[in-house]
Amino acid sequence: MPHTVHPYAHRLVMLRDWKSRWFGVKGQYVQFLKCDVLTRDFLLKRLRGFFVSNVEIERGRKSLKIIIKTARPGMLIGKSGEGAVKLKNEITDFLKKRNLMGQEELHIDIEEVKSPESHAAIVAQMIAESLEKRLPFRRVMKQTVEKVMANRDVRGVKLYLGGRLGGAEISRSEKMKKGQVPLQTFRADIDFAREKAHMTYGDIGIKVWIYKGEVFVDKDKSQKK
């Protein structure tokens, strides 16, 4: 059996932090977990096309904070914050319909993502958008690899497409790699994302790995802590 692990979960605590953070919350674990999962799924579907890299949730006793990291903050916020207010109302209605929200105060923070080509989730959405416009998949993969490797932070990139590529009757998979992507190295900073391109003849699965170098902790800082 292959020992396949998720690159994000593989590096939790060492390089990564949890995407949902709860402070001073006891009991109702199942309800809070269900609320976080459904909220994240709802936002990723609702904000498709806004190039959202990550959705983080911070929960306190009387507050619920949602942090949305996107490459297009202006489109999401809208004129004088109308888009953000509308999104907040939609999330509130979504949670209240499912009895997942009590008396918590909902706060939404929208953060801008710098150098979006170095984030795997945004790169995967860019590929999906190009494939849905019926562009040739090999050209899309080559152009994406060149864009990603043009960033100074990026040391390597790996792309995977699977499905009825080019409208073929038989599904197959294509891979493309440039640079190094050491998946088994714990201190390797690897960003990973999955996405689907919705085509008329079925979905095409997309996977993206981006390697940004190794992360070392200074011994002096760790000793002081």
Secondary structure, DSSP 8 states (H G I E B T S, - for coil): ------TTGGGBTTTB--SEEESS--S-HHHHHHHHHHHHHHHHHHTTTS-EEEEEEEE-SSEEEEEEEES-HHHHH-GGGHHHHHHHHHHHHHHHHTT---S-EEEEEEEE-SSGGG-HHHHHHHHHHHHHTT--HHHHHHHHHHHHHTSSS--EEEEEEEESGGG-SS-EEEEEEEE---TT-TTEEEEEEEEEEEETTEEEEEEEEEEEEE----HHHHHH-
